[in-house]
Amino acid sequence: MRVLLVEDDQHLGEMLKDWLTHEGFQVEWVKDGYTAINKIIKEEYHLVLLDIMLPKMDGLKVCKRIRESKDIPVIMLTAKGQLEDKVEGLSVGADDYITKPFSLKELMARIRAVLRRYKVDGPKTISVGALELRLKSLEVYYKGEKIATTQREFALLKLLIERAGSVVSREEIYSKVWGQSYGDSSNVVDVYIKNLRNKLKDKEHKIIKTVRGYGYMLSLEDVSKA
């Protein structure tokens, strides 16, 4: 399994490369954002470990560029720990976010969780009305038009479709989509809901309805109006 490590700190980069190699990954290590983008465009990777503070192009811009062309797991590595920084990283398409300093054991747990979410088994498609998810190719279609989504957005939409017509709490969304216990993370869920609404042109929130103070619900009635 190929991993692209994007980290400009020499000591941390060496340590992570050696450790990941020992764990059985094929690791390529680059130290700036431009080189990372060129690698991702030309080659195939199963995971990107991406520092935010990088020379030439920061990790947020790199992640955004990745999401324009590739659907691969991205875990951000950063010394920033404020909630708004986390929200910003996730909003540009990162699948997870780990704050330095971190333990290698914790990083491996995050890596395994993200890689599990990228393995889709079971039916080839699930759909409600005009909204269709193709599970093998991780593609979303609405009214026959392909909608570009990140892996996290896809997982969130899949959960809402599976529970269509029922309210799903923010706590359950965060637990099942992010694989973590719910804390002060409602803003993160809200950011992803907003992204999905924008992509579905759901300006009046008729498809994904807000249940104030609780969570969200995919409307069986309005999603069927093709």
Secondary structure, 3 states (H helix, E strand, C coil): CEEEEECCCHHHHHHHHHHHHHCCCEEEEECCHHHHHHHHHHCCCCEEEEECCCCCCCHHHHHHHHHHHCCCCEEEEECCCCHHHHHHHHHCCCCEEEECCCCHHHHHHHHHHHHHHCCCCCCCEEEECCEEEECCCCEEEECCEEECCCHHHHHHHHHHHHCCCCCEEHHHHHHHHHCCCCCCCHHHHHHHHHHHHHHCCCCCCCCEEEECCCEEEECHHHHCCC
